[in-house]
């Protein structure tokens, strides 16, 4: 036999006060004597009362729930972001529901729609960039939204991103400084924002007098398999390269595996640099040089921006751009 849900009325009956008095305590109102408040809190603990957030939402028009939409929860990039979102959300009384849209034929739209249908007060999302017009149309009917590492220009979408363009510039400067001259890159297609790191890399190389050849650019999936495919494509083209910049650390790991399988020594014959500075970069061999981004800070910042938009509805403000830096490890030491 299922247990009956404990209600405000049960708590009120236990303490001998009105239902309204219990409601004031649950909602943090000040008009209750301290002794009465203490008795109500004790009764709540004893009975195991839990607020009915659905019923509260009917009154407040708030669900106290927000959505976080990520591309692939198995990617080690996302847990730190999710933890940052969760920590800030909990401190403001919000629950977080995570939706994943991994897969070649999926994107953020279905997840955003599902969260909106469930009454989420706002959403933080990553984007594939495959259907920008539809995302903008969705933003016409739902707000607020915070896009992470995206470039949408819409009054309902606030943007939080790392300075990956600057990170790409740092990679170019580093590889040139250690004597690498024949450079290649493995990037990811779709959203303009996903190209920023590669664009910074390419632009800075041109400034330094080492323009990146078109045939030395490969675009694949942002995964380990994508890194494998990228290096295979470069080798099949007959491209000779002594420095490689990969879209992210997962791509870099796949690239390193394929280079070593083809007897190309790292870093002696080819230096490799990734992006995101995941924890695994310091445990692989050789350890991986990578653009460092503070993923936890990204999550915290995104949630703070969303809360600000929920509490002070207005057009989105200029993007929040968080700094990046280059963590240099064994995979990119000077050429011998």
N, C-alpha and C positions, 0 to 999 in steps of 0.2 A: 504494500500500500504506500503510495507516494506521500512524502511529507508535505504538509500544508505550508505555503509561503507565509513567513512572518511579516505582518503589516504594521503600519503606524498605529493602528487601533490596538494591536496586541501590546505594543510597548506602552501606549497610553494607559491601558487597563492595568498593566503590571505596576506602573508608578502611581496611578491614581490621579492623572492629570488629563487635560483635554488633548485631542488629536492635534489641534493647532499648536499647542505648546511643544509637543514632540517634533512637529514639522519645523518649528523655528530653530530648534537645536540642530536638527539634521542639516538644515540649510545655512547654519552659521549665523543666525540672527542674534542680536544682542539683548533683546527684551525678555530675558529669562534669568531668574535669580540663580546664582552660582550653585547653591545647594540643590536646587531642582535640576539644573543642568547635569550635575554630577550623578544624580539618581537616574536620570534618563540615559546617560552614557553607559552606566553600569547595566541597566536593563537591556540596552541595545546589544552589549557584549554577551550577556547571558542568553538572550533569545536568538542571537545570530541574525539580527535584522540587517537586510541589505536594501538600499534604496532602489525603487523601481524607476530606472532611468528612462524607460519608455514612457511611463506615465508623466514623469517630470518633463520630458521633451514635448509632450502635448501642450503643456502650459508655457514653457520657455521658448519653444520652437528651436531647441538645441538638443542634439543627441549626445553631446560631449564625446563624440567619436570623430576621429579624422582618419583619412586613408593615406597610405604610403604605397605607391606603385613603383615597382622596381623591375628591371629587365630580366634578371636571372638570379634568383636568391642563392644559387649554388656558387656564384662568383664571389670570392672572398672580399671584394670591394664593398658589398652591400651591408653585411652585418654591422660594421662600425657606424655606417650612416644610420641604420635603423636604430641602433642603441642611442645615438645622439637625439634622434627624433623622439624616441620613447622617453628618455630622461626628462627632456623639456616638457613634453606633453603631460607626463604624470605630475610634474610639479605644478601644472596649471589645471589639473583635474580632468584631463582628456585621456581617452583610450585610443590606442593605435591599431588599425587593422591593415595588415600587409597583403598586397596583391602582387602576384608574379605573372609576367606575360612572356616568359621564355618560349622560344619556338620560332621557326622561320616564317610562319604565317600569322603571328600574333603581334600585337602592339599595345600601346597604353590605352587606347580608346575604350575597349570592352571593359577593362578594369575600372577606368574612371566612371563609366556609365553605371556599372554595378554598384560602386561605392555611392554615387549620387542617388541611385534608387533606394539604397539602404539608409539614406538620410545623413550621410557623413557631413559634418559641418564645414569641412574643407579638405583639400587633397594636396599632397606633395607627390610629384611624379618625375620619373625619368622618361625619356622619349626615344623611340627609334628614329623619329624624323621621317617616317615613310608616308604619313598622311597629315601633313601640316594644316591643310585647309580644314579637314574635319576636326582637328584639335581646336582650331580657332573658332569653328562653329559651335563646338561643345562649350567653349568659354563664354559664348554669347548667352547661354542658358544656365550656367552654373558658375558660382564663385564662392570663396576665393580659391585660387590655385597657385601653387609655387612649383615652378619648373626648375629642376636641378641640372646644371650643365646643358641647358637648352638655350635657344635664342628667339623664342616667340615674342612678338611685339603685340601685346593685347592688354587693355586696361585691367582685365581680371586676372592676368598671369604675372606674378612676381618672379624674378629670376635670381637664383643663387648659383654661382659657379666658381670653380677654381681658375686661377690665371694660367690656363694651360697654353695659351699662346706664348706667354712669357716663359713657361717651362720648356716649350719647344725651342725657343731661342737659346736657352741655356744649354740644351742638348747639343745644338749646332756648335756653339762656342766651345764646349767641352771636347767634342770629337775632333774639331780642327786643332785645338790646343795640344792634343796628344798625338798629333801627326797623322791623323786619318784624313785622306783626301778623296778616296773613291767611296762615296757614301750612297746608301740606299735606305728606303723606309717601307714599312708595311702599315698601311692605314686602314680605316674603316669608312665605308660609304655612308650615305644618307644625310643626317642632320648636319647643317653648317656648323653647329657648336661642336660636333664630334670631330670636325676637321681642324679646329683651332690649333691644337698641339702640332699637327703636321704642317699647318700653314706657317706657324711661328718658326718651326724648324727650317722649312724651305726658304722663307723670306730671309732669315738670318744667314743661311748659307750663301744666298745670292749677294747679300751685303758684304760678306767676307771674301767673295770672289770664287766661290765653289758651288755654282748653281747646280741644283739637283736635276739630273736628266729624267725625262719622262719615263724612259724604259726602266729606270731604277726605282720607280714607284709601283707598289702593288697594293690593291685594296681587297681585304678579305673579311671574314667574320671576326669579331673581337674576342676570340677564344684560343685555347691551346691549338686546336686543329687548324684554326685560321693562321696561326704562326707557322705551322708545318707547311700548309699550302702556300703561304707567302714566300718562304725560302725556296721551296721547290720551283715556284714560278720564276723567281730571280735566276736560279741556276739553269733552268731550261732555256731562259733567254740568253744565257751566256754572259750574264752581267758579272764582272769582277768587282767585288766590294770589300773594303776593309773596315767599314763602320756601318752599323745598322741601327735604326731607330724604329721601335715597334710601338703600335698604338697603345697597348697597355702591357702589364706584366704577364698576363696569361698568354698573349700573343708572343711576347719575348721568350717565354719558357718553351713554347712550341718551336720557335725559331732556333733557339739554342740547341734543342734536341736534334733538330734536323741538320744544323751545321756540324755538330759533332758526329752524327751518323755519316756525314760525307767527308769526314777526316779534315774538317776545317777547325783549327784550334781557336779557342776563345780564352784570352783576348789576343794571343800572338798574331793570328791571321785575320781576325775580325772582332772588333769591339761591338758589344751589344748594349743597348739602353732601352729600358721599358718606361712605364708610367703608372703611377698610383702608389708605389712603394709599399706593396703588400708585405705582410710579415714573412711570407715565404721567400722574399728576395734575399734575405740574410741567411737562409739555410740551404739553398741550392748551391751547387758547385759548378763553375765559379759563382760567387755571390753576385747579384745583379744590380748594376747601377740603374737608378730609377728616379723619375720626377716624384718628389714627395708632395702629397696632398693630405691635409688633415681631414680624414673622412668623418671622424666623430664631430669635428667642428662644423663640417658641411651639414650634417644632420641637425645639430643644435641650431645653427643659423637658419636653416630652412623652416624649422618648427617655430622659432621666434618670429620670423617674418610672417608665417601663416597666422599665428596668434594675433599679431599686430593688425593684420588685415581683417580678421574676424571681429576684433574689438573696435576697430576704427575703419569701417568700410570706406574705401576711396580707390581711385585709380592706382595701379601698381607704380611703385617708386623705381628709380634707376636700379639696375642690377647690383646685387651684393657680390663683389668679386674678392675671393679669398686668395691669399698669396700662395705661391708654390716655390719649391726650391729643388735643387738637384742633389741627391744622395749618391755619392760616388763609391763604387765597390770594385770588386776584382774583375768584373766583365769588361771594364773599359780603362785599362792602364795604357801608358804610352806604347806606341809601336816600337818594336825592338830594332 
